[in-house]
Amino acid sequence: MLRETTYDEVFDGQRHFRTLLDSMARPGRINRLGRVAIQPPGALSHAAACVAFALLDADVTYHTSGYGEQEDAYLRLNTASRHVEASTADFLFLFGTGSPAPLHEARTGLLAYPDASATAVLQVGPIGKSSATGGLQLELSGPGIESREIVFVAGLRPEFLEILAERNREFPLGLDAILVSPDDCVLCLPRTTKVAWTNL
């Protein structure tokens, strides 16, 4: 299993972490994660791996669904994080075309500690501002958005959005989501964001 040596935990990790922070603070804004010469195995995308490297360490846990043992071994080796069941994980790595069932089990935090909740990282298809992207048209509103934002996401089952809306009804409890595309675009859907969608 490959131990990545070209990923700089300080320079690359902080750069990607800042990108994720900006995306979470500005829902609807499509940012791009900078390329790094890493070689994630199997179905784990470059963008998902960069998110994992920026967010996972020995103090947090993760759950994967739809990935194989080689992807899990790669994440464990390169982040020192532990793979656990969905109900106890800090981060869930899922495919937007796969099963959304782990979201039903994910932690939504406690009233005293709403930040003790899980974040879902979803590998989806292209993300863009044009309907040519296909897939779903998302209309976003809420904090960090002046009025509304329209984005298009391919490779995402509507069931994911339905479950997120259901789990986020009792604010401040809820789940945050990070969507990553094959070309390293990232779109964040914090629990405060209201999402309406239309199939194209």
NORNORQUI-V315198 format. One record per residue. N is the residue number from 1. SS is DSSP state (H for helix, E for strand, L for the rest). PHI is phi in degrees with one decimal (999 if undefined). BURIAL is # if it has 24 or more other C-alpha atoms within 12 Angstrom, else .. Layout:
n=N ss=SS phi=PHI burial=BURIAL
n=N ss=SS phi=PHI burial=BURIAL
//
This chain:
n=1 ss=L phi=999 burial=.
n=2 ss=L phi=-79.6 burial=.
n=3 ss=L phi=-95.2 burial=.
n=4 ss=L phi=-73.0 burial=.
n=5 ss=L phi=-113.2 burial=.
n=6 ss=L phi=-90.5 burial=.
n=7 ss=L phi=-83.3 burial=#
n=8 ss=L phi=-89.6 burial=.
n=9 ss=L phi=-62.1 burial=#
n=10 ss=L phi=-85.5 burial=.
n=11 ss=H phi=-68.4 burial=.
n=12 ss=H phi=-68.7 burial=#
n=13 ss=H phi=-61.3 burial=#
n=14 ss=H phi=-68.8 burial=.
n=15 ss=H phi=-63.0 burial=#
n=16 ss=H phi=-71.4 burial=#
n=17 ss=H phi=-63.8 burial=#
n=18 ss=H phi=-63.7 burial=.
n=19 ss=H phi=-62.2 burial=#
n=20 ss=H phi=-66.4 burial=#
n=21 ss=H phi=-61.4 burial=#
n=22 ss=H phi=-63.9 burial=#
n=23 ss=H phi=-66.9 burial=#
n=24 ss=H phi=-71.5 burial=#
n=25 ss=H phi=-77.9 burial=#
n=26 ss=L phi=-127.8 burial=#
n=27 ss=L phi=-57.2 burial=#
n=28 ss=L phi=98.1 burial=#
n=29 ss=L phi=-80.5 burial=#
n=30 ss=L phi=-98.8 burial=#
n=31 ss=E phi=-102.4 burial=#
n=32 ss=E phi=-129.2 burial=#
n=33 ss=L phi=-78.6 burial=#
n=34 ss=L phi=-65.0 burial=#
n=35 ss=L phi=-70.6 burial=#
n=36 ss=L phi=-134.4 burial=#
n=37 ss=L phi=-79.6 burial=.
n=38 ss=L phi=-112.3 burial=#
n=39 ss=L phi=-131.0 burial=#
n=40 ss=L phi=-64.0 burial=#
n=41 ss=L phi=-85.7 burial=.
n=42 ss=L phi=54.9 burial=.
n=43 ss=L phi=-88.9 burial=#
n=44 ss=L phi=-72.5 burial=#
n=45 ss=L phi=-78.8 burial=#
n=46 ss=H phi=-58.5 burial=#
n=47 ss=H phi=-65.0 burial=#
n=48 ss=H phi=-63.0 burial=#
n=49 ss=H phi=-64.9 burial=#
n=50 ss=H phi=-64.1 burial=#
n=51 ss=H phi=-62.5 burial=#
n=52 ss=H phi=-61.2 burial=#
n=53 ss=H phi=-64.8 burial=#
n=54 ss=H phi=-77.0 burial=#
n=55 ss=H phi=-109.8 burial=#
n=56 ss=L phi=-93.3 burial=#
n=57 ss=L phi=-155.1 burial=#
n=58 ss=L phi=-67.8 burial=.
n=59 ss=L phi=-93.4 burial=.
n=60 ss=L phi=-125.2 burial=#
n=61 ss=E phi=-125.1 burial=#
n=62 ss=E phi=-142.7 burial=#
n=63 ss=E phi=-132.4 burial=#
n=64 ss=E phi=-123.8 burial=#
n=65 ss=L phi=-138.2 burial=#
n=66 ss=L phi=95.7 burial=#
n=67 ss=L phi=-95.5 burial=#
n=68 ss=L phi=-98.8 burial=.
n=69 ss=H phi=-63.3 burial=.
n=70 ss=H phi=-67.1 burial=.
n=71 ss=H phi=-68.3 burial=#
n=72 ss=H phi=-63.3 burial=#
n=73 ss=H phi=-62.0 burial=#
n=74 ss=H phi=-62.1 burial=#
n=75 ss=H phi=-65.4 burial=#
n=76 ss=H phi=-62.5 burial=#
n=77 ss=H phi=-65.3 burial=#
n=78 ss=H phi=-94.4 burial=#
n=79 ss=H phi=-122.5 burial=#
n=80 ss=L phi=67.3 burial=.
n=81 ss=L phi=-82.0 burial=#
n=82 ss=E phi=-112.5 burial=#
n=83 ss=E phi=-84.3 burial=#
n=84 ss=L phi=-135.0 burial=.
n=85 ss=L phi=-68.5 burial=.
n=86 ss=L phi=-59.1 burial=#
n=87 ss=L phi=-69.9 burial=#
n=88 ss=L phi=-118.5 burial=#
n=89 ss=L phi=-76.4 burial=#
n=90 ss=L phi=-81.2 burial=#
n=91 ss=E phi=-134.4 burial=#
n=92 ss=E phi=-119.5 burial=#
n=93 ss=E phi=-104.4 burial=#
n=94 ss=E phi=-134.6 burial=#
n=95 ss=E phi=-97.0 burial=#
n=96 ss=L phi=-63.9 burial=#
n=97 ss=L phi=-100.3 burial=.
n=98 ss=L phi=-95.1 burial=.
n=99 ss=L phi=-83.2 burial=.
n=100 ss=L phi=-87.3 burial=#
n=101 ss=H phi=-53.1 burial=#
n=102 ss=H phi=-58.2 burial=#
n=103 ss=H phi=-65.2 burial=#
n=104 ss=H phi=-65.5 burial=#
n=105 ss=H phi=-93.5 burial=#
n=106 ss=L phi=-63.2 burial=#
n=107 ss=L phi=-69.6 burial=#
n=108 ss=E phi=-108.0 burial=#
n=109 ss=L phi=88.2 burial=#
n=110 ss=L phi=-121.2 burial=.
n=111 ss=L phi=-56.5 burial=.
n=112 ss=L phi=-75.8 burial=.
n=113 ss=L phi=-136.9 burial=.
n=114 ss=L phi=-65.5 burial=.
n=115 ss=L phi=-78.9 burial=.
n=116 ss=L phi=-84.6 burial=.
n=117 ss=E phi=-117.7 burial=#
n=118 ss=L phi=-93.9 burial=#
n=119 ss=E phi=-119.1 burial=#
n=120 ss=E phi=-95.5 burial=#
n=121 ss=E phi=-109.9 burial=#
n=122 ss=E phi=-110.0 burial=#
n=123 ss=E phi=-82.0 burial=#
n=124 ss=L phi=-119.9 burial=#
n=125 ss=L phi=-85.8 burial=#
n=126 ss=L phi=-58.0 burial=#
n=127 ss=E phi=-121.6 burial=#
n=128 ss=E phi=-159.2 burial=#
n=129 ss=L phi=-101.3 burial=#
n=130 ss=L phi=-110.6 burial=.
n=131 ss=H phi=-64.6 burial=.
n=132 ss=H phi=-62.7 burial=.
n=133 ss=H phi=-61.3 burial=.
n=134 ss=L phi=80.0 burial=.
n=135 ss=L phi=77.3 burial=#
n=136 ss=E phi=-110.9 burial=#
n=137 ss=E phi=-94.1 burial=#
n=138 ss=E phi=-105.2 burial=#
n=139 ss=E phi=-109.7 burial=#
n=140 ss=E phi=-107.8 burial=#
n=141 ss=E phi=-147.6 burial=#
n=142 ss=L phi=131.3 burial=.
n=143 ss=L phi=-55.8 burial=.
n=144 ss=L phi=87.6 burial=#
n=145 ss=L phi=-123.5 burial=#
n=146 ss=L phi=-61.4 burial=.
n=147 ss=L phi=-134.7 burial=.
n=148 ss=L phi=-156.4 burial=.
n=149 ss=E phi=-128.6 burial=#
n=150 ss=E phi=-112.2 burial=#
n=151 ss=E phi=-134.5 burial=#
n=152 ss=E phi=-122.5 burial=#
n=153 ss=E phi=-132.1 burial=#
n=154 ss=L phi=-96.9 burial=#
n=155 ss=L phi=69.9 burial=#
n=156 ss=L phi=-135.0 burial=#
n=157 ss=L phi=-72.8 burial=#
n=158 ss=H phi=-58.0 burial=#
n=159 ss=H phi=-59.6 burial=.
n=160 ss=H phi=-61.6 burial=#
n=161 ss=H phi=-68.1 burial=#
n=162 ss=H phi=-62.5 burial=.
n=163 ss=H phi=-69.4 burial=#
n=164 ss=H phi=-59.9 burial=#
n=165 ss=H phi=-62.0 burial=#
n=166 ss=H phi=-66.4 burial=.
n=167 ss=H phi=-73.7 burial=#
n=168 ss=L phi=-100.3 burial=#
n=169 ss=L phi=-69.9 burial=.
n=170 ss=L phi=-103.6 burial=.
n=171 ss=L phi=-57.7 burial=#
n=172 ss=L phi=-85.8 burial=.
n=173 ss=L phi=-73.1 burial=#
n=174 ss=L phi=155.2 burial=#
n=175 ss=L phi=-121.0 burial=#
n=176 ss=E phi=-101.0 burial=#
n=177 ss=E phi=-131.3 burial=#
n=178 ss=E phi=-121.6 burial=#
n=179 ss=E phi=-102.9 burial=#
n=180 ss=E phi=-126.8 burial=#
n=181 ss=L phi=-106.9 burial=#
n=182 ss=L phi=-63.0 burial=#
n=183 ss=L phi=-101.1 burial=.
n=184 ss=L phi=73.0 burial=#
n=185 ss=E phi=-76.7 burial=#
n=186 ss=E phi=-133.4 burial=#
n=187 ss=E phi=-134.0 burial=#
n=188 ss=E phi=-106.5 burial=#
n=189 ss=E phi=-124.4 burial=#
n=190 ss=L phi=-66.6 burial=#
n=191 ss=L phi=-62.6 burial=#
n=192 ss=L phi=-81.6 burial=#
n=193 ss=L phi=-87.3 burial=#
n=194 ss=E phi=-88.8 burial=#
n=195 ss=E phi=-124.1 burial=#
n=196 ss=E phi=-112.7 burial=#
n=197 ss=E phi=-138.3 burial=#
n=198 ss=E phi=-136.8 burial=.
n=199 ss=E phi=-75.5 burial=.
n=200 ss=L phi=-90.6 burial=.
//
